[in-house]
Amino acid sequence: MAARKKLTRLARIGMTHSERARAMAAKGMYSEALSELKIALFSLRSENRDGSLNDDIAGVLNSIGSVNLLLRKYTDAAQAFSEAAAIRRPIYNNPEVAGSLIGLAEAHRCVCHFSEASECLEEALQVALTLKNDGLAARVMDAMDTLERTRDNKPAHGNDAAGCDCYLPPELEGVHAVLRNLELDVSPEMARISLVLGFPGLDRSLDSRIPGNSSFPCAAVFLEGKESTITSLSVIDEEEEPVEAAATPFDGLVFAPGSYHRDGPKPVPSCKKLTFAGGAGALLQWKIAANGWYRAEIGLKPKDVPAGFKAAVVLPYHVRMNGVFVDVRRPLEYGLLRIDEGTFFASGSPDRIARGHGIAFAFKRRLFEGSAFGALNIEAGSSLKHAVISLELRK
């Protein structure tokens, strides 16, 4: 092998700044490392009249791409990795081109250019197979797995357990429902929520399954406070025939259809969102027939009915709500009744997802605030995707 010719002053400067950048990146000083790498790239390019520094320039570009990934500057990362790969491709069977292609695929993944990412990984795999480099091939296969899990909103490899979370199936994504009326009936002995819920225009029955072989929930009801519980659920159809239904105790987060998985590959791509509501109570499950209408009655056991309580009805699809009816039976009287409508939180950051002891949802509009005794009928005229209706009574 021919000896490498002596480096010029500018080339030595470039190498020095490249080394400094590596040390800074190792300490998490990514912005400072990027500045050093830009100096290194300029210095090396200035002295590369004969192409002898191509490999060094490709290495700096690869480092720039890696640092930009850490800084979430994905367009800049893609440009750097693409330039590095272009320099390395002419070198026959160069394993380092696969590394640049893997980095380029990750930059594409993070901006949801999934087809481009897949093409990069296919090329990288061909390099690995040609070289019979099993370690490199395994690295490419891991990147392919990450890409598919990102595309399909699945957890990252090794995080297949959903824990206490409920992920709703894609079948609910395009479902539209009419909530003709939501009723809250409160007496000293009991509290009950009734839903008159229809699915006009639904052309197929919804009896899909989620992991665990349980029917997916049609709705959820959450109550404030650990001591409060859902005691019963009964459902009848429009023919007033009983429908088999179940209220499954739940304490956690419900993720909307199409939500990114909270344990999905990180970082979360720009086009993906974690869409969720949360609380403690019950998931309500029954088979929804095509074009079906139902009346569901949910028994509540708040910790202290006379002192007041908070409940929320969660409907994880498109909902048009006509109205809310509240009946406070004597001798009960509440100084405050709040009725709020909202939707699921949507966030691109897993760090913003936290479950406290309350009911988690994104507030949209207050339908009513005032005192409550006797019957109260409130028109809503609401249209919500992933609807949450919150009802709060205070003494």
C-alpha positions as CSV (number, residue, x, y, z in Angstrom):
1,M,0.0,0.0,0.0
2,A,1.4,3.4,-1.0
3,A,2.3,5.6,2.0
4,R,0.0,8.5,2.6
5,K,1.6,11.8,1.6
6,K,2.4,14.4,4.2
7,L,-0.6,16.4,5.3
8,T,-0.7,20.1,4.6
9,R,-1.3,22.7,7.3
10,L,-5.0,23.1,6.5
11,A,-5.5,19.3,6.4
12,R,-3.8,19.0,9.8
13,I,-6.2,21.7,11.1
14,G,-9.1,19.8,9.7
15,M,-8.0,16.6,11.5
16,T,-7.5,18.4,14.8
17,H,-11.0,19.9,14.7
18,S,-12.4,16.5,13.8
19,E,-10.8,15.0,16.9
20,R,-12.1,17.9,19.1
21,A,-15.6,17.3,17.7
22,R,-15.4,13.6,18.7
23,A,-14.5,14.5,22.3
24,M,-17.2,17.1,22.5
25,A,-19.9,14.8,21.1
26,A,-18.8,12.1,23.7
27,K,-19.7,14.7,26.4
28,G,-23.1,15.5,24.9
29,M,-21.9,18.9,23.5
30,Y,-23.5,18.4,20.2
31,S,-23.8,22.0,19.0
32,E,-20.2,22.7,19.8
33,A,-19.2,19.4,18.1
34,L,-21.1,20.5,15.0
35,S,-19.2,23.8,14.9
36,E,-15.9,21.9,15.1
37,L,-16.9,19.5,12.3
38,K,-17.8,22.4,10.0
39,I,-14.4,23.9,10.5
40,A,-12.8,20.5,9.8
41,L,-14.9,20.0,6.6
42,F,-13.9,23.4,5.3
43,S,-10.2,22.9,6.0
44,L,-10.1,19.4,4.4
45,R,-12.1,20.5,1.3
46,S,-9.8,23.4,0.8
47,E,-6.8,21.0,0.5
48,N,-8.4,18.2,-1.5
49,R,-7.4,19.3,-5.0
50,D,-6.3,15.8,-6.0
51,G,-9.0,13.8,-4.1
52,S,-6.5,12.3,-1.6
53,L,-8.6,13.5,1.3
54,N,-11.9,12.1,0.0
55,D,-12.1,9.4,2.7
56,D,-11.4,11.9,5.5
57,I,-14.0,14.2,4.1
58,A,-16.6,11.4,4.0
59,G,-15.8,10.5,7.6
60,V,-16.4,14.2,8.7
61,L,-19.6,14.3,6.7
62,N,-20.7,11.1,8.4
63,S,-20.0,12.6,11.8
64,I,-21.9,15.8,10.8
65,G,-24.9,13.6,9.9
66,S,-24.7,11.7,13.2
67,V,-24.5,15.0,15.2
68,N,-27.4,16.5,13.3
69,L,-29.5,13.4,14.1
70,L,-28.8,14.0,17.8
71,L,-29.8,17.7,17.3
72,R,-32.9,16.6,15.4
73,K,-31.9,18.5,12.4
74,Y,-33.0,15.8,10.0
75,T,-32.7,17.6,6.7
76,D,-29.2,18.6,7.4
77,A,-28.4,15.1,8.6
78,A,-29.8,13.6,5.4
79,Q,-27.7,16.0,3.2
80,A,-24.5,15.1,5.1
81,F,-25.1,11.3,5.0
82,S,-26.0,11.6,1.3
83,E,-22.8,13.4,0.4
84,A,-20.7,10.9,2.5
85,A,-22.4,8.0,0.7
86,A,-21.7,9.6,-2.7
87,I,-18.0,9.9,-1.9
88,R,-17.8,6.3,-0.6
89,R,-19.8,4.5,-3.3
90,P,-17.1,4.5,-6.0
91,I,-14.8,2.6,-3.7
92,Y,-15.6,-1.0,-4.6
93,N,-17.2,-3.0,-1.7
94,N,-16.6,-0.3,0.8
95,P,-18.4,-1.3,4.0
96,E,-18.4,2.3,5.2
97,V,-20.9,3.3,2.5
98,A,-23.4,1.0,4.3
99,G,-22.9,3.0,7.5
100,S,-23.7,6.3,5.6
101,L,-26.8,4.7,4.1
102,I,-28.0,3.5,7.5
103,G,-27.6,7.1,8.8
104,L,-29.4,8.4,5.7
105,A,-32.2,6.0,6.3
106,E,-32.6,7.1,9.9
107,A,-32.8,10.8,8.8
108,H,-35.5,9.8,6.3
109,R,-37.3,7.8,8.9
110,C,-37.4,10.8,11.3
111,V,-39.2,13.0,8.6
112,C,-41.5,10.1,7.6
113,H,-39.9,9.5,4.1
114,F,-40.4,5.8,4.6
115,S,-39.9,4.8,1.0
116,E,-36.6,6.6,0.7
117,A,-35.4,5.1,4.0
118,S,-36.4,1.6,2.8
119,E,-34.4,2.1,-0.5
120,C,-31.3,3.2,1.5
121,L,-31.5,0.1,3.7
122,E,-32.0,-2.2,0.8
123,E,-28.8,-0.8,-0.8
124,A,-26.9,-1.1,2.5
125,L,-28.0,-4.8,2.9
126,Q,-26.7,-5.6,-0.6
127,V,-23.3,-4.2,0.5
128,A,-23.3,-6.3,3.6
129,L,-24.3,-9.5,1.7
130,T,-21.7,-8.9,-1.0
131,L,-19.0,-8.5,1.7
132,K,-20.4,-11.5,3.6
133,N,-20.3,-9.2,6.7
134,D,-22.8,-10.8,9.1
135,G,-22.4,-8.0,11.7
136,L,-23.1,-5.3,9.2
137,A,-26.1,-7.3,7.8
138,A,-27.5,-7.7,11.3
139,R,-27.2,-3.9,11.8
140,V,-29.1,-3.2,8.6
141,M,-31.8,-5.7,9.6
142,D,-32.2,-4.0,12.9
143,A,-32.7,-0.7,11.1
144,M,-35.2,-2.3,8.8
145,D,-37.1,-3.6,11.8
146,T,-37.1,-0.1,13.4
147,L,-38.4,1.4,10.2
148,E,-41.3,-1.1,9.9
149,R,-42.2,-0.6,13.6
150,T,-42.3,3.1,13.1
151,R,-44.5,2.9,10.0
152,D,-46.9,0.6,11.7
153,N,-47.0,2.4,15.1
154,K,-45.6,-0.6,16.9
155,P,-43.4,-0.7,20.0
156,A,-39.7,-0.9,19.6
157,H,-38.0,-4.3,19.6
158,G,-37.9,-5.6,23.2
159,N,-40.8,-3.4,24.3
160,D,-43.8,-5.5,23.1
161,A,-45.6,-5.4,26.4
162,A,-48.2,-2.5,26.5
163,G,-48.4,-2.5,30.3
164,C,-51.5,-0.8,31.5
165,D,-52.1,1.1,28.2
166,C,-54.9,0.4,25.8
167,Y,-54.1,0.8,22.1
168,L,-57.3,1.0,20.0
169,P,-57.3,-0.8,16.6
170,P,-57.3,0.9,13.2
171,E,-60.9,-0.3,12.6
172,L,-62.1,2.6,14.8
173,E,-60.2,5.3,12.9
174,G,-62.9,6.1,10.4
175,V,-66.0,5.4,12.6
176,H,-68.5,8.2,13.1
177,A,-71.2,8.2,15.8
178,V,-74.0,10.3,17.0
179,L,-74.4,10.8,20.7
180,R,-78.1,11.7,20.8
181,N,-78.0,12.3,24.5
182,L,-75.8,11.9,27.5
183,E,-77.7,11.8,30.8
184,L,-76.3,12.1,34.3
185,D,-78.8,11.0,37.0
186,V,-77.7,11.6,40.6
187,S,-79.5,10.7,43.8
188,P,-78.2,10.3,47.3
189,E,-78.1,6.5,46.8
190,M,-76.6,6.3,43.3
191,A,-75.3,7.9,40.2
192,R,-75.8,6.8,36.7
193,I,-74.6,7.8,33.2
194,S,-76.7,6.9,30.2
195,L,-75.6,7.2,26.6
196,V,-77.9,7.0,23.6
197,L,-75.4,6.3,20.9
198,G,-75.8,5.4,17.3
199,F,-73.6,4.6,14.3
200,P,-75.6,5.6,11.2
201,G,-73.7,5.0,8.0
202,L,-71.5,2.3,9.5
203,D,-71.6,-0.5,6.9
204,R,-69.9,-3.2,8.9
205,S,-70.1,-4.7,12.4
206,L,-67.2,-3.9,14.7
207,D,-66.1,-7.0,16.6
208,S,-62.4,-6.7,16.0
209,R,-59.9,-7.9,18.6
210,I,-57.0,-6.4,20.4
211,P,-54.1,-8.3,22.1
212,G,-55.4,-10.5,24.8
213,N,-58.4,-11.6,22.9
214,S,-60.8,-9.1,24.4
215,S,-63.2,-7.0,22.4
216,F,-62.0,-3.5,21.9
217,P,-63.8,-0.8,24.0
218,C,-66.6,1.1,22.5
219,A,-66.2,3.7,25.2
220,A,-64.6,4.4,28.6
221,V,-65.8,6.0,31.7
222,F,-63.3,7.5,34.2
223,L,-63.9,8.7,37.7
224,E,-61.8,11.0,39.9
225,G,-60.2,9.4,42.9
226,K,-59.0,5.8,43.6
227,E,-62.0,5.0,45.8
228,S,-64.5,5.7,43.0
229,T,-65.6,2.8,40.8
230,I,-67.8,1.7,37.9
231,T,-70.3,-0.8,39.3
232,S,-72.4,-1.9,36.4
233,L,-73.0,-1.7,32.6
234,S,-76.2,-2.6,30.7
235,V,-76.7,-2.1,26.9
236,I,-79.9,-2.5,24.8
237,D,-80.2,-2.1,21.1
238,E,-82.9,-0.1,19.1
239,E,-85.2,-3.1,19.4
240,E,-84.8,-2.9,23.2
241,E,-83.1,-6.3,23.2
242,P,-80.2,-6.8,25.6
243,V,-76.7,-6.7,24.1
244,E,-73.9,-8.7,25.7
245,A,-71.5,-6.1,27.3
246,A,-68.7,-5.9,29.8
247,A,-67.2,-3.1,31.9
248,T,-63.5,-4.0,32.4
249,P,-61.7,-2.1,35.2
250,F,-59.0,0.1,33.9
251,D,-56.4,2.5,35.2
252,G,-54.0,3.9,32.6
253,L,-53.9,5.6,29.2
254,V,-56.1,4.9,26.2
255,F,-54.4,5.6,22.9
256,A,-56.5,6.6,19.9
257,P,-56.5,4.6,16.7
258,G,-53.4,5.5,14.7
259,S,-51.5,6.8,17.7
260,Y,-47.8,6.2,17.8
261,H,-46.8,3.7,20.4
262,R,-45.4,5.3,23.5
263,D,-42.7,2.6,23.5
264,G,-42.2,3.0,19.7
265,P,-38.8,3.6,18.1
266,K,-37.2,6.9,19.2
267,P,-37.0,9.7,18.2
268,V,-40.7,10.0,17.3
269,P,-40.9,11.0,13.6
270,S,-42.3,14.4,12.7
271,C,-45.5,13.0,11.2
272,K,-46.4,10.8,14.1
273,K,-48.3,11.8,17.3
274,L,-49.0,10.1,20.6
275,T,-52.8,10.6,21.0
276,F,-54.2,9.7,24.3
277,A,-56.6,10.2,27.2
278,G,-56.3,8.6,30.7
279,G,-57.9,7.9,34.0
280,A,-59.2,5.2,36.3
281,G,-62.6,3.6,35.8
282,A,-63.7,1.1,33.2
283,L,-63.5,0.2,29.5
284,L,-67.0,-0.4,28.1
285,Q,-67.2,-3.2,25.5
286,W,-69.9,-4.6,23.3
287,K,-70.3,-5.5,19.6
288,I,-71.3,-2.6,17.4
289,A,-73.6,-3.8,14.6
290,A,-73.7,-2.0,11.3
291,N,-75.9,1.1,11.5
292,G,-76.7,0.1,15.1
293,W,-78.2,2.2,17.9
294,Y,-77.7,1.6,21.6
295,R,-78.6,2.8,25.0
296,A,-75.8,2.1,27.5
297,E,-76.4,2.6,31.3
298,I,-73.3,2.8,33.5
299,G,-73.6,2.6,37.3
300,L,-71.2,4.8,39.2
301,K,-70.0,4.6,42.8
302,P,-68.2,7.9,43.6
303,K,-66.4,8.2,46.9
304,D,-68.9,10.7,48.2
305,V,-72.0,11.5,46.1
306,P,-73.3,14.4,48.3
307,A,-69.9,16.1,48.4
308,G,-69.5,15.8,44.6
309,F,-67.5,14.0,42.1
310,K,-66.0,14.1,38.6
311,A,-66.6,11.7,35.7
312,A,-65.6,11.6,32.1
313,V,-67.0,9.7,29.1
314,V,-64.4,8.8,26.5
315,L,-65.6,8.0,22.9
316,P,-62.6,7.2,20.7
317,Y,-63.9,8.0,17.3
318,H,-65.7,10.9,15.5
319,V,-68.7,12.0,17.6
320,R,-71.5,14.4,16.9
321,M,-73.1,15.2,20.3
322,N,-76.6,16.7,20.5
323,G,-77.0,17.4,24.2
324,V,-76.4,16.7,27.8
325,F,-79.2,16.1,30.4
326,V,-78.4,16.3,34.1
327,D,-81.0,15.4,36.8
328,V,-80.0,16.0,40.5
329,R,-82.5,14.4,42.7
330,R,-83.6,16.0,46.0
331,P,-82.4,16.7,48.6
332,L,-79.1,16.9,46.7
333,E,-77.9,20.4,45.6
334,Y,-74.5,21.3,44.2
335,G,-73.1,24.8,44.1
336,L,-71.1,24.0,41.0
337,L,-71.7,21.9,37.9
338,R,-69.2,22.0,35.1
339,I,-69.7,20.3,31.8
340,D,-66.7,20.4,29.5
341,E,-66.0,18.8,26.2
342,G,-62.5,17.9,25.0
343,T,-60.5,15.4,23.1
344,F,-57.4,13.3,23.4
345,F,-54.0,14.9,24.0
346,A,-51.7,14.9,21.0
347,S,-48.0,15.1,21.5
348,G,-44.9,14.3,19.6
349,S,-42.9,13.9,22.8
350,P,-43.0,10.8,24.9
351,D,-41.6,12.9,27.8
352,R,-44.9,14.8,28.0
353,I,-47.0,11.7,28.7
354,A,-47.7,11.4,32.4
355,R,-50.4,9.7,34.3
356,G,-51.5,11.3,37.6
357,H,-54.5,10.5,39.7
358,G,-56.9,12.7,37.7
359,I,-58.6,12.4,34.4
360,A,-56.3,13.3,31.5
361,F,-57.7,15.0,28.4
362,A,-57.3,18.1,26.3
363,F,-60.0,20.8,27.1
364,K,-61.8,22.3,24.1
365,R,-65.0,24.0,25.3
366,R,-67.1,24.6,28.4
367,L,-70.7,23.7,27.8
368,F,-72.0,24.8,31.2
369,E,-70.9,26.2,34.5
370,G,-73.3,27.0,37.3
371,S,-75.3,25.5,40.2
372,A,-77.2,22.3,39.9
373,F,-80.5,21.1,41.5
374,G,-83.3,19.4,39.7
375,A,-83.3,18.8,36.0
376,L,-81.1,20.6,33.5
377,N,-81.1,20.2,29.7
378,I,-78.1,21.6,27.8
379,E,-77.8,21.7,24.0
380,A,-74.4,20.9,22.7
381,G,-74.3,20.7,18.9
382,S,-70.7,19.5,19.1
383,S,-68.5,17.7,16.6
384,L,-65.4,16.0,18.1
385,K,-62.8,13.5,17.0
386,H,-61.8,11.3,20.0
387,A,-64.4,12.9,22.2
388,V,-64.2,13.3,26.0
389,I,-67.1,14.7,27.9
390,S,-66.3,15.7,31.5
391,L,-69.0,16.2,34.2
392,E,-68.0,17.7,37.5
393,L,-70.2,18.3,40.5
394,R,-69.1,20.1,43.7
395,K,-71.0,20.9,46.9
